[in-house]
């Protein structure tokens, strides 16, 4: 599969890699088929490989998005006021 990715990346402006999020989803949907089915596994592997190669994402250089942990924990939420008086 790596050789095929190298061939695909030769003619493109950016390098591409396999989308891991989608690949996990494809595997999740076919895990029972791999474990239980007694059919040849090569067909399932070929299908997965084709899906992986069809769903690629570009590798963009100098991308850095830092996560701000706890950004919204400091926010003060507005106080909810009642629209009526308390009963005696």
Phi and psi in degrees as a GROMACS rama.xvg file:
@    title "Ramachandran Plot"
@    xaxis  label "Phi"
@    yaxis  label "Psi"
@TYPE xy
-65.208  -36.3113  UNK-2
-64.8039  -39.8462  UNK-3
-66.8249  -35.8716  UNK-4
-66.4264  -38.6437  UNK-5
-63.3279  -40.4486  UNK-6
-65.6805  -40.8875  UNK-7
-65.3913  -35.8511  UNK-8
-78.7064  -12.9387  UNK-9
-65.2083  -35.7484  UNK-10
-99.9354  11.1509  UNK-11
-114.548  158.178  UNK-12
-71.2687  -43.4499  UNK-13
-107.599  156.358  UNK-14
-80.497  147.645  UNK-15
-118.592  150.996  UNK-16
-134.345  166.033  UNK-17
-73.1299  136.764  UNK-18
-74.4476  107.147  UNK-19
-68.6177  -33.7991  UNK-20
-62.163  -47.0242  UNK-21
-69.1304  -35.4731  UNK-22
-65.469  -37.0437  UNK-23
-63.8216  -38.6028  UNK-24
-64.7941  -40.3994  UNK-25
-64.194  -40.7431  UNK-26
-66.5334  -40.6894  UNK-27
-60.12  -39.7381  UNK-28
-72.5746  -20.8479  UNK-29
-113.2  8.58226  UNK-30
-65.8974  -39.5544  UNK-31
-67.1287  -37.8676  UNK-32
-62.7035  -36.1533  UNK-33
-71.945  -37.1175  UNK-34
-84.9206  -39.8393  UNK-35
-94.1842  -41.8923  UNK-36
-64.6777  140.25  UNK-37
-99.2242  7.99499  UNK-38
-72.213  165.278  UNK-39
-60.9102  132.302  UNK-40
-75.9244  -18.8604  UNK-41
-59.9795  -35.6348  UNK-42
-66.8956  -39.2935  UNK-43
-67.6056  -41.1719  UNK-44
-64.3141  -40.2085  UNK-45
-63.4699  -42.9136  UNK-46
-62.2152  -44.0844  UNK-47
-63.3492  -41.938  UNK-48
-62.6864  -40.9033  UNK-49
-63.9816  -40.9622  UNK-50
-64.4435  -40.4875  UNK-51
-62.9963  -42.8498  UNK-52
-72.6881  -25.8728  UNK-53
-76.4201  -28.115  UNK-54
-109.726  86.5614  UNK-55
-118.11  159.786  UNK-56
-129.715  148.515  UNK-57
-75.3075  148.624  UNK-58
-96.2206  108.544  UNK-59
-97.6844  127.52  UNK-60
-79.11  155.003  UNK-61
59.0049  36.0459  UNK-62
-101.255  127.11  UNK-63
-149.775  106.954  UNK-64
-115.137  104.737  UNK-65
-78.0635  142.134  UNK-66
-86.2254  131.672  UNK-67
-96.0143  96.0835  UNK-68
-73.3917  132.05  UNK-69
77.0749  18.8651  UNK-70
-63.079  -41.0606  UNK-71
-94.1399  -4.82134  UNK-72
-70.9327  -26.8953  UNK-73
-82.1414  -14.4674  UNK-74
-68.6791  135.093  UNK-75
-91.4322  123.489  UNK-76
-80.4083  147.442  UNK-77
-66.3887  145.412  UNK-78
-77.5956  131.883  UNK-79
-88.3501  119.992  UNK-80
-98.6862  147.055  UNK-81
-78.7398  153.231  UNK-82
-99.538  15.0586  UNK-83
-152.719  162.684  UNK-84
-84.4244  157.03  UNK-85
-72.42  146.464  UNK-86
-75.6826  155.96  UNK-87
